[in-house]
Amino acid sequence: MSVNNSEAIVLQAKIHISNINRLLKDVKSKVSANFIYSNNKGIIIATNKIIASLDLSIVERYVKELNNINSNDGMSL
């Protein structure tokens, strides 16, 4: 993930945390996102528990669908 994508996500971290938690709550997950930060390799979304594959796919889909993200840039979760 490029620096521009990471910065765009981190600048609006509160909004993204709220949206991710709402999506997780909708599927009755007990996982919640606590915070987002970036390092030299991309962004990190910290959660309160180890995330299951269903929860991971929800977070991954959310991040990929963000309007301000360059989808051509490589991303892995």
DSSP file (Angstrom, degrees, kcal/mol; ACC not computed):
  #  RESIDUE AA STRUCTURE BP1 BP2  ACC     N-H-->O    O-->H-N    N-H-->O    O-->H-N    TCO  KAPPA ALPHA  PHI   PSI    X-CA   Y-CA   Z-CA
    1    1 A M              0   0    0      0, 0.0    74,-0.1     0, 0.0    73,-0.0   0.000 360.0 360.0 360.0 133.7    0.0    0.0    0.0
    2    2 A S     >  -     0   0    0     68,-0.2     4,-2.4     1,-0.1     5,-0.2  -0.220 360.0-110.6 -73.3 164.0    1.5    3.4   -1.0
    3    3 A V  H  > S+     0   0    0      1,-0.2     4,-2.9     2,-0.2     5,-0.2   0.882 118.5  55.9 -61.1 -39.3    2.2    6.2    1.5
    4    4 A N  H  > S+     0   0    0      2,-0.2     4,-2.2     1,-0.2    -1,-0.2   0.911 109.0  46.1 -61.1 -43.1   -0.7    8.2    0.0
    5    5 A N  H  > S+     0   0    0      2,-0.2     4,-2.0     1,-0.2    -2,-0.2   0.926 113.7  48.9 -64.7 -44.9   -3.2    5.4    0.6
    6    6 A S  H  X S+     0   0    0     -4,-2.4     4,-2.7     1,-0.2     5,-0.2   0.928 112.3  47.9 -60.6 -46.4   -1.9    4.9    4.2
    7    7 A E  H  X S+     0   0    0     -4,-2.9     4,-2.5     1,-0.2    -1,-0.2   0.900 109.2  53.7 -62.1 -41.5   -2.0    8.6    5.0
    8    8 A A  H  X S+     0   0    0     -4,-2.2     4,-0.7    -5,-0.2    -1,-0.2   0.894 113.1  43.2 -61.8 -40.1   -5.6    8.9    3.6
    9    9 A I  H >< S+     0   0    0     -4,-2.0     3,-0.7     2,-0.2     7,-0.2   0.934 114.4  48.3 -71.7 -46.4   -6.8    6.1    5.8
   10   10 A V  H >< S+     0   0    0     -4,-2.7     3,-1.7     1,-0.2     4,-0.2   0.860 104.2  60.6 -65.5 -35.7   -5.0    7.2    9.0
   11   11 A L  H 3< S+     0   0    0     -4,-2.5    -1,-0.2     1,-0.3     3,-0.2   0.804 115.2  34.9 -61.7 -28.4   -6.2   10.8    8.6
   12   12 A Q  T <X S+     0   0    0     -4,-0.7     4,-2.2    -3,-0.7     3,-0.4  -0.109  79.5 133.4-114.7  34.4   -9.8    9.5    8.8
   13   13 A A  H <>  +     0   0    0     -3,-1.7     4,-3.1     1,-0.2     5,-0.3   0.862  67.5  56.2 -56.1 -42.8   -9.1    6.7   11.3
   14   14 A K  H  > S+     0   0    0      1,-0.2     4,-2.2    -4,-0.2    -1,-0.2   0.919 110.0  45.5 -57.6 -44.9  -12.0    7.5   13.6
   15   15 A I  H  > S+     0   0    0     -3,-0.4     4,-2.5     2,-0.2    -1,-0.2   0.928 114.6  47.6 -64.5 -45.5  -14.5    7.3   10.8
   16   16 A H  H  X S+     0   0    0     -4,-2.2     4,-2.8    -7,-0.2     5,-0.2   0.895 110.6  51.3 -66.3 -40.4  -12.9    4.0    9.5
   17   17 A I  H  X S+     0   0    0     -4,-3.1     4,-2.6     2,-0.2    16,-0.3   0.936 111.9  48.0 -60.6 -46.1  -12.8    2.4   13.0
   18   18 A S  H  X S+     0   0    0     -4,-2.2     4,-2.1    -5,-0.3    -2,-0.2   0.919 113.7  46.6 -60.8 -44.6  -16.5    3.3   13.5
   19   19 A N  H  X S+     0   0    0     -4,-2.5     4,-2.2     2,-0.2    -2,-0.2   0.916 112.9  48.6 -65.9 -43.6  -17.5    1.9   10.1
   20   20 A I  H  X S+     0   0    0     -4,-2.8     4,-2.4     1,-0.2    -2,-0.2   0.927 112.2  49.2 -62.3 -44.8  -15.5   -1.3   10.5
   21   21 A N  H  X S+     0   0    0     -4,-2.6     4,-2.4    -5,-0.2    -1,-0.2   0.870 109.5  52.2 -64.6 -36.0  -17.0   -1.9   14.0
   22   22 A R  H  X S+     0   0    0     -4,-2.1     4,-2.1    -5,-0.2    -1,-0.2   0.920 110.4  48.0 -63.9 -43.6  -20.5   -1.3   12.6
   23   23 A L  H  X S+     0   0    0     -4,-2.2     4,-0.9     2,-0.2    -2,-0.2   0.897 113.1  47.9 -64.3 -40.4  -19.9   -3.9    9.9
   24   24 A L  H ><>S+     0   0    0     -4,-2.4     5,-2.6     1,-0.2     3,-0.5   0.890 111.0  50.9 -67.0 -38.6  -18.5   -6.4   12.4
   25   25 A K  H ><5S+     0   0    0     -4,-2.4     3,-2.0     1,-0.2    -1,-0.2   0.869 101.5  62.5 -66.0 -35.9  -21.5   -5.8   14.7
   26   26 A D  H 3<5S+     0   0    0     -4,-2.1    -1,-0.2     1,-0.3    -2,-0.2   0.804 106.8  44.1 -60.0 -29.9  -23.9   -6.3   11.9
   27   27 A V  T <<5S-     0   0    0     -4,-0.9    -1,-0.3    -3,-0.5    -2,-0.2   0.215 119.5-112.9 -99.5  15.0  -22.6   -9.9   11.5
   28   28 A K  T < 5 +     0   0    0     -3,-2.0    -3,-0.2     1,-0.2     2,-0.2   0.799  58.7 164.0  61.1  33.4  -22.7  -10.3   15.3
   29   29 A S      < -     0   0    0     -5,-2.6    -1,-0.2    -6,-0.1    -2,-0.0  -0.540  39.1-148.2 -78.3 146.6  -18.9  -10.6   15.6
   30   30 A K  S    S+     0   0    0     -2,-0.2     2,-0.3     2,-0.0    -1,-0.1   0.389  71.6 100.7 -92.3   1.7  -17.3  -10.1   19.0
   31   31 A V        -     0   0    0     -7,-0.1     2,-0.4    17,-0.1    -2,-0.1  -0.655  51.0-177.2 -85.2 141.4  -14.3   -8.6   17.3
   32   32 A S        -     0   0    0     -2,-0.3    16,-2.0    -8,-0.1     2,-0.3  -0.998  27.4-119.5-138.7 145.6  -13.9   -4.8   17.3
   33   33 A A  E     -A   47   0A   0     -2,-0.4    14,-0.3   -16,-0.3     3,-0.1  -0.650  24.6-175.1 -80.9 135.4  -11.2   -2.6   15.7
   34   34 A N  E     -     0   0A   0     12,-3.6     2,-0.3     1,-0.4    13,-0.2   0.845  57.9 -20.9-100.3 -44.6   -9.4   -0.5   18.3
   35   35 A F  E     -A   46   0A   0     11,-1.0    11,-2.6   -18,-0.1     2,-0.4  -0.990  49.2-133.9-161.9 164.0   -7.1    1.8   16.2
   36   36 A I  E     +A   45   0A   0     -2,-0.3     2,-0.3     9,-0.2     9,-0.2  -0.977  28.3 162.3-123.3 135.1   -5.4    2.2   12.9
   37   37 A Y  E     -A   44   0A   0      7,-2.2     7,-3.4    -2,-0.4     2,-0.3  -0.964  25.8-129.6-145.0 165.7   -1.8    3.2   12.4
   38   38 A S  E     +A   43   0A   0     -2,-0.3     5,-0.2     5,-0.3     2,-0.2  -0.863  19.5 177.8-118.1 151.8    0.7    3.1    9.6
   39   39 A N  E >   -A   42   0A   0      3,-2.8     3,-0.8    -2,-0.3   -33,-0.1  -0.654  55.4 -73.9-130.9-167.4    4.2    1.9    9.3
   40   40 A N  T 3  S+     0   0    0      1,-0.2     3,-0.1    -2,-0.2   -37,-0.1   0.624 129.8  47.2 -70.5 -10.7    6.7    1.7    6.5
   41   41 A K  T 3  S-     0   0    0      1,-0.3     2,-0.3   -39,-0.0    -1,-0.2   0.563 122.2 -81.2-105.4 -11.3    4.8   -1.3    4.9
   42   42 A G  E <   -A   39   0A   0     -3,-0.8    -3,-2.8    33,-0.1     2,-0.3  -0.999  69.0 -26.9 149.4-147.5    1.3    0.1    5.1
   43   43 A I  E     -A   38   0A   0     -2,-0.3     2,-0.4    -5,-0.2    -5,-0.3  -0.747  42.7-153.6-106.7 155.1   -1.5    0.3    7.6
   44   44 A I  E     -A   37   0A   0     -7,-3.4    -7,-2.2    -2,-0.3     2,-0.6  -0.996   0.6-160.8-127.7 129.0   -2.3   -1.8   10.6
   45   45 A I  E     -A   36   0A   0     -2,-0.4     2,-0.3    -9,-0.2    -9,-0.2  -0.943  15.0-153.1-110.4 112.4   -5.7   -2.2   12.1
   46   46 A A  E     -A   35   0A   0    -11,-2.6   -12,-3.6    -2,-0.6   -11,-1.0  -0.680  12.5-167.4 -88.9 137.8   -5.5   -3.5   15.6
   47   47 A T  E     -A   33   0A   0     -2,-0.3   -14,-0.2   -14,-0.3   -16,-0.1  -0.769  31.9-119.5-121.2 166.8   -8.4   -5.5   17.0
   48   48 A N  S    S+     0   0    0    -16,-2.0     2,-0.3    -2,-0.3   -15,-0.1   0.683  95.7  20.4 -79.1 -18.5   -9.5   -6.7   20.5
   49   49 A K  S    S-     0   0    0    -17,-0.2     2,-0.3     0, 0.0    -2,-0.1  -0.889  99.9 -75.2-140.7 168.1   -9.3  -10.4   19.5
   50   50 A I        -     0   0    0     -2,-0.3     2,-0.3     1,-0.1    -2,-0.1  -0.554  58.9-122.5 -66.3 131.8   -7.7  -12.6   17.0
   51   51 A I        -     0   0    0     -2,-0.3     2,-0.1     1,-0.1    -1,-0.1  -0.619  17.4-138.0 -89.1 133.9   -9.8  -12.1   13.9
   52   52 A A     >  -     0   0    0     -2,-0.3     4,-2.7     1,-0.1     5,-0.2  -0.366  31.3-101.8 -81.4 165.9  -11.5  -15.0   12.1
   53   53 A S  H  > S+     0   0    0      1,-0.2     4,-2.3     2,-0.2     5,-0.1   0.854 121.6  52.4 -61.2 -36.7  -11.6  -15.3    8.3
   54   54 A L  H  > S+     0   0    0      2,-0.2     4,-1.7     1,-0.2    -1,-0.2   0.939 112.4  45.4 -63.6 -45.7  -15.1  -14.0    8.0
   55   55 A D  H  > S+     0   0    0      1,-0.2     4,-2.1     2,-0.2    -2,-0.2   0.896 111.9  52.6 -64.1 -39.8  -14.2  -10.9   10.0
   56   56 A L  H  X S+     0   0    0     -4,-2.7     4,-2.9     1,-0.2    -1,-0.2   0.900 107.2  51.7 -63.2 -40.8  -11.0  -10.4    8.1
   57   57 A S  H  X S+     0   0    0     -4,-2.3     4,-2.5     2,-0.2    -1,-0.2   0.860 107.9  52.7 -66.2 -33.7  -12.9  -10.6    4.8
   58   58 A I  H  X S+     0   0    0     -4,-1.7     4,-2.1     2,-0.2    -2,-0.2   0.935 112.9  43.5 -64.5 -46.5  -15.3   -7.9    6.0
   59   59 A V  H  X S+     0   0    0     -4,-2.1     4,-2.5     2,-0.2     5,-0.2   0.920 114.2  50.8 -65.2 -44.3  -12.4   -5.6    6.9
   60   60 A E  H  X S+     0   0    0     -4,-2.9     4,-2.4     1,-0.2    -2,-0.2   0.921 110.7  48.0 -60.3 -45.6  -10.6   -6.3    3.7
   61   61 A R  H  X S+     0   0    0     -4,-2.5     4,-1.5     2,-0.2    -1,-0.2   0.899 110.9  52.1 -62.6 -41.1  -13.7   -5.6    1.6
   62   62 A Y  H  < S+     0   0    0     -4,-2.1     4,-0.4     1,-0.2     3,-0.3   0.943 111.7  45.3 -60.0 -48.6  -14.3   -2.3    3.5
   63   63 A V  H >< S+     0   0    0     -4,-2.5     3,-1.1     1,-0.2    -2,-0.2   0.903 112.2  51.4 -64.7 -41.1  -10.7   -1.1    2.9
   64   64 A K  H 3< S+     0   0    0     -4,-2.4    -1,-0.2     1,-0.2    -2,-0.2   0.789 108.1  53.5 -66.7 -26.7  -10.8   -2.1   -0.8
   65   65 A E  T 3< S+     0   0    0     -4,-1.5    -1,-0.2    -3,-0.3    -2,-0.2   0.439  77.0 122.8 -90.7   1.2  -14.0   -0.2   -1.3
   66   66 A L    X   -     0   0    0     -3,-1.1     3,-1.2    -4,-0.4     5,-0.1  -0.413  61.4-138.4 -63.4 136.8  -12.8    3.1    0.1
   67   67 A N  T 3  S+     0   0    0      1,-0.2    -1,-0.1    -2,-0.1    -3,-0.0   0.799  98.5  53.1 -67.0 -30.5  -13.2    5.9   -2.5
   68   68 A N  T 3  S+     0   0    0      2,-0.1     2,-0.4   -63,-0.1    -1,-0.2   0.219  88.9  99.5 -94.9  17.1   -9.8    7.5   -1.8
   69   69 A I  S <  S-     0   0    0     -3,-1.2     2,-1.0    -5,-0.1     3,-0.0  -0.865  72.8-129.7-106.8 135.4   -7.7    4.3   -2.2
   70   70 A N    >   -     0   0    0     -2,-0.4     3,-1.6     1,-0.2   -68,-0.2  -0.733  18.7-163.9 -80.4 105.3   -5.8    3.4   -5.3
   71   71 A S  T 3  S+     0   0    0     -2,-1.0    -1,-0.2     1,-0.3     4,-0.1   0.641  83.7  66.8 -70.5 -13.6   -7.0   -0.1   -6.0
   72   72 A N  T 3  S+     0   0    0      2,-0.1    -1,-0.3    -3,-0.0     2,-0.2   0.676  82.3  93.9 -77.5 -16.4   -4.1   -0.7   -8.4
   73   73 A D  S <  S-     0   0    0     -3,-1.6     2,-0.0     1,-0.1    -4,-0.0  -0.558  91.5-102.4 -77.0 138.8   -1.7   -0.5   -5.4
   74   74 A G        +     0   0    0     -2,-0.2     2,-0.4   -73,-0.0    -1,-0.1  -0.325  45.8 177.9 -63.4 140.1   -0.9   -3.8   -3.9
   75   75 A M        +     0   0    0     -4,-0.1     2,-0.3   -74,-0.1   -33,-0.1  -0.994  10.8 173.4-146.2 137.1   -2.7   -4.6   -0.6
   76   76 A S              0   0    0     -2,-0.4    -2,-0.0     1,-0.1     0, 0.0  -0.993 360.0 360.0-140.4 149.0   -2.7   -7.5    1.7
   77   77 A L              0   0    0     -2,-0.3    -1,-0.1   -33,-0.0   -18,-0.0   0.374 360.0 360.0-113.9 360.0   -4.3   -8.0    5.1
